[in-house]
């Protein structure tokens, strides 16, 4: 009986959560176009990260000179990605004062070194979450920053890429769900003001940024995968060799 009650209340709670998510316009996470072996994508993502994210967010576990792993030279890093006071061996620290950040946004912006690994959930990978988040901002005059987000309702961070995307308005429609009328996102948008990029270009830019964040969470992942492939081939070869040696050794034994 107790088990039945727990199952019933668990199901009721899940339905309530689903209704709340629908009411605030919750959306499914889109699949991020992650390809951490695409160096041109990673280089563009690094440029977007430094220009639009590093003002407020740090990547304190990543050094600028590690960007040589994605095909950049030390001179390119100095010329295009470093602030005048930074050195190529420094870690990626934001320029914002933590106390000012807390006063402006209500909390100190999180470090982004491992953000793509830490945000994974039932909806998909952390890269999927960030990719969808940065593409579902909309103007909301009722919020302190003037922005809101479908994936993260009441988000404290303003839209960092709004000049690229422009201003959009999500289209909602009334739907009945579990006996309640909720405002559900239709998947369509009204473009209020255009950005400097087309929607396709903006999605590609966000994809490059997310690709860089995914790589930054584990810079050695491509090398790890390559080594893993060779290790598996090595083990398969010597498994076959051991099997044939075993057969040869026991062939005269009756």
C-alpha positions in Angstrom: 0.0 0.0 0.0 2.8 2.4 0.9 4.5 1.6 -2.4 1.3 2.4 -4.3 1.0 5.7 -2.5 4.6 6.6 -3.3 4.1 5.8 -7.0 0.8 7.8 -7.1 2.4 10.9 -5.5 5.5 10.5 -7.6 3.3 10.5 -10.8 1.3 13.5 -9.5 4.5 15.4 -8.8 5.8 14.7 -12.3 2.6 15.9 -13.9 2.7 19.1 -11.9 6.3 19.7 -12.9 5.4 19.1 -16.5 2.4 21.6 -16.2 4.6 24.2 -14.7 7.2 23.8 -17.4 4.6 24.1 -20.1 3.1 27.2 -18.4 6.4 29.0 -18.4 7.1 28.0 -22.0 9.6 25.2 -21.3 11.0 23.7 -24.5 12.9 20.6 -25.5 16.6 21.0 -25.9 17.9 21.1 -29.5 20.8 18.9 -30.5 24.0 20.9 -30.5 26.3 20.5 -33.6 29.3 19.5 -31.6 32.4 18.4 -33.6 35.4 19.0 -31.4 37.8 17.9 -34.2 36.7 20.9 -36.4 39.5 23.4 -35.7 37.9 26.2 -37.7 34.7 25.9 -35.7 36.7 25.8 -32.4 38.8 28.9 -33.4 35.6 30.8 -34.3 34.0 29.7 -31.0 37.1 30.8 -29.1 36.8 34.3 -30.7 33.1 34.5 -29.7 33.9 33.3 -26.2 36.6 36.0 -25.6 34.6 38.8 -27.2 31.1 38.1 -25.7 31.5 35.8 -22.7 34.8 36.6 -21.0 33.7 40.1 -20.0 31.6 38.5 -17.2 32.5 34.8 -17.1 35.8 33.3 -16.4 37.3 30.0 -17.6 39.8 29.9 -14.7 41.0 26.3 -15.5 42.0 27.1 -19.1 45.1 28.9 -20.2 45.3 31.0 -23.3 48.3 29.1 -24.6 46.2 25.9 -24.6 44.4 27.3 -27.6 47.5 26.2 -29.6 45.8 22.8 -29.5 43.1 24.0 -31.8 45.5 25.3 -34.4 46.2 28.8 -33.3 49.7 30.1 -33.1 51.0 32.0 -30.0 51.1 35.2 -32.1 47.5 34.7 -33.2 46.5 34.3 -29.6 48.3 37.5 -28.6 47.0 39.5 -31.5 43.3 38.4 -31.5 42.3 36.9 -28.1 44.4 38.6 -25.4 43.6 41.8 -23.5 46.4 44.3 -23.3 47.3 43.4 -19.7 47.1 39.6 -20.2 49.9 37.2 -21.0 49.6 34.1 -23.2 50.3 31.8 -20.2 47.5 33.4 -18.1 44.3 31.7 -17.3 41.1 33.1 -18.8 39.8 35.4 -16.1 36.9 37.8 -16.5 37.4 41.5 -16.3 34.3 42.1 -14.1 34.6 42.8 -10.4 32.8 40.0 -8.5 31.1 42.5 -6.2 29.8 44.5 -9.1 28.6 41.4 -10.8 26.6 40.3 -7.7 25.1 43.8 -7.5 24.1 43.8 -11.2 22.9 40.3 -11.7 22.1 39.0 -8.2 25.0 36.5 -8.2 28.5 36.2 -9.4 28.5 34.7 -13.0 29.7 31.1 -12.9 33.0 29.9 -14.3 32.5 28.3 -17.7 35.4 26.0 -18.0 33.3 22.9 -17.3 29.9 24.3 -18.0 29.2 22.0 -21.0 29.9 19.0 -18.9 28.0 20.1 -15.8 24.7 21.1 -17.4 23.8 17.7 -18.8 20.4 16.4 -17.8 17.4 14.4 -18.9 16.9 16.8 -21.8 20.3 16.0 -23.3 23.9 16.9 -23.0 25.3 20.1 -21.5 26.1 21.3 -25.0 22.5 20.8 -26.0 21.3 22.9 -23.0 23.7 25.8 -23.8 22.9 25.7 -27.5 19.2 25.9 -26.8 19.6 28.5 -24.1 21.4 30.9 -26.3 18.8 30.6 -29.0 15.7 31.1 -26.9 16.2 34.6 -25.4 13.4 37.1 -25.8 12.7 40.7 -24.7 10.8 40.9 -21.4 10.3 44.5 -20.1 9.1 43.1 -16.8 12.6 41.7 -15.9 15.4 43.8 -14.4 17.7 43.0 -17.3 15.0 43.4 -19.9 15.4 39.8 -21.1 13.9 36.4 -20.3 14.6 32.8 -21.6 12.4 29.8 -22.5 15.0 27.3 -21.2 15.8 29.2 -18.1 12.8 31.3 -17.1 13.6 34.4 -15.0 17.3 34.1 -16.0 19.5 36.8 -14.4 21.9 37.0 -17.3 21.0 39.4 -20.1 21.3 38.1 -23.7 25.0 38.3 -24.4 24.6 37.9 -28.2 21.5 40.0 -28.8 23.3 42.3 -31.3 24.0 39.3 -33.4 20.6 37.7 -33.1 18.4 40.8 -32.8 15.3 40.9 -30.7 12.7 38.2 -31.0 9.3 37.4 -29.5 8.1 33.8 -28.9 4.6 32.9 -30.0 2.6 31.1 -27.3 -0.9 29.5 -27.6 -3.3 28.4 -24.9 -3.5 24.6 -24.5 -5.3 22.4 -22.0 -3.0 20.2 -20.1 -4.1 17.9 -17.2 -7.2 19.9 -16.7 -5.5 23.3 -16.7 -5.0 25.9 -19.4 -1.4 26.8 -20.0 0.5 29.0 -22.3 2.7 26.7 -24.4 5.4 27.7 -26.8 4.5 27.0 -30.4 8.1 26.7 -31.7 7.7 29.9 -33.7 9.1 33.4 -33.3 8.4 36.9 -34.4 11.5 38.9 -35.3 11.1 42.3 -33.6 14.4 43.8 -34.8 17.0 42.1 -37.0 20.5 41.4 -35.8 23.8 41.6 -37.6 23.5 37.9 -38.5 20.8 36.0 -40.3 19.0 33.3 -38.2 21.1 30.6 -40.0 24.3 32.4 -39.4 23.4 33.0 -35.8 22.7 29.3 -35.2 26.0 28.4 -36.7 27.8 31.0 -34.5 26.2 29.6 -31.4 27.1 26.1 -32.6 30.8 27.2 -32.8 30.7 28.7 -29.4 29.1 25.6 -27.8 31.6 23.5 -29.7 34.4 25.5 -28.1 32.8 25.2 -24.6 32.5 21.4 -25.1 36.2 21.2 -26.1 37.3 23.4 -23.2 35.7 21.0 -20.7 38.1 18.3 -21.8 40.8 19.6 -24.2 42.4 16.1 -24.4 39.2 14.3 -25.5 40.1 14.0 -29.1 43.5 12.5 -28.2 41.9 10.3 -25.6 39.5 8.9 -28.2 42.3 8.4 -30.8 44.4 6.5 -28.2 41.4 4.4 -27.2 40.8 3.3 -30.8 44.5 2.2 -31.1 44.3 0.4 -27.7 41.2 -1.5 -28.8 42.8 -2.5 -32.1 45.9 -3.6 -30.2 43.9 -5.8 -27.8 41.9 -7.3 -30.7 45.1 -8.2 -32.6 46.7 -9.8 -29.6 43.5 -11.6 -28.6 43.5 -13.2 -32.1 47.2 -14.0 -31.7 46.7 -15.6 -28.3 43.8 -17.6 -29.6 45.8 -19.0 -32.6 48.8 -19.8 -30.3 46.5 -21.6 -27.9 45.1 -23.7 -30.8 48.6 -24.5 -32.0 49.8 -25.5 -28.6 46.9 -27.9 -27.9 46.5 -29.4 -31.4 48.5 -32.5 -30.6 46.9 -33.0 -27.2 44.2 -35.7 -27.2 
